[in-house]
Amino acid sequence: MSIVDNFSATYAEARDKFLAACEERGLTVENHLNDQAKGAEGEDLYMDVARIGADDAKKILIVSSATHGGEGFCGSGVQINLLRNGFFSDLPADTAVLLIHAVNPYGFSHVRRVNENNIDLNRNFRNYDEPLPDNAAYREVHEMIVPADWDGPARAEAEEKIAAYIAEKGMPAFQAAVTGGQHVEETGIFFGGKEASWSNKTLRAVAKKHAENTDHLALLDIHTGLGPYGFGELIYVSDLANLGRANDWYDNECTSPEDGSSSSAPVTGTMNFGITEMAPNAEHTCVAIEYGTIELMDVLNALRADNWLYVHGDIKSELGQKIKKDVRDAFYCDADDWKEMIWDRAHTVVSKALAGLAKS
């Protein structure tokens, strides 16, 4: 198969290709069934996990896809290409690789960012024994973000309010208010949840099993939707004290939401915390690869529309089908040049991650 042929049109196709690629490599795959939901075609949903390398390896690289559901078209394509292009065939004895396919299989199948409970998984990894934060900025914008209609006067009024908000406070403030994560409006966007989700619990169990006793854990979590078309920004998501090490590994290309150098606003409750907490004695070097698709406001509007559709709309309607297409286009550019750019960046970054682990 060519590089582009290893990308898929549906979750079911992606899963079949991933399992086939693992079988071709003689890998055993753990199949974690999501018993909370079904897929868009009524199919069962799984987080599938394949390990390459010794069981007692002290260094591990985790490559994960579909933390944000519909972004899995990209991440799955990368993982399948890694398998089918001979990667990880000569790992050092002390190093293992863990491929986690579809952290959020519901969102992947239904082409949504969120899971079966409208939870943004990259806002869900926190201590629920402590009080949840109150995002006052999101409260301020919620009504304009989620209008009562998507093609009528409520939407028009909301757009006017958004334009006024951006004119007064600037686009970065608007992006931070909307995307930073919130636990106050269950029908809103970037909702972090009131408790640990199925994906949260399952991912933690996987990380504990495979990485608890490691000395160094590296993570590459694959995302789409921010930045220039086809470019993979390396967003550092570990302890800022170790940003220098990440830049050493990745040739000073890492950005950070915390210091304002990233296309992403600062967020809390991200999935890397769930993984690293399961490897408490290890060094952690965690990066999200964020691939650009379309303009930021178009991405945000696609997410708003998707949210409106599941709260107020009809998926089978003409408007509903248009919204679903727009969401897909916001997170997956189904074009050969984009897929080639994704792969060119991914295999370079994975190679650098392995080289970094080797010298750690």
PENORPE-V230260 format. One line per field, one symbol per residue. burial: 1 if it has 16 or more other C-alpha atoms within 10 Angstrom, else 0. A space follows every 50 residues. Layout:
burial = ???
//
This chain:
burial = 00110111011101101111110000001001010011110001111111 11110011111111111111111111111111110001000001111111 11111111111111111111111111000001001001101101111111 00001001001100100000000111111111110011111110111111 01111111011111111111111111111111111111000010110011 00011100000111111111111111011001111111111111010111 11111111100010000011001101111111110001100111111011 0111011000
//
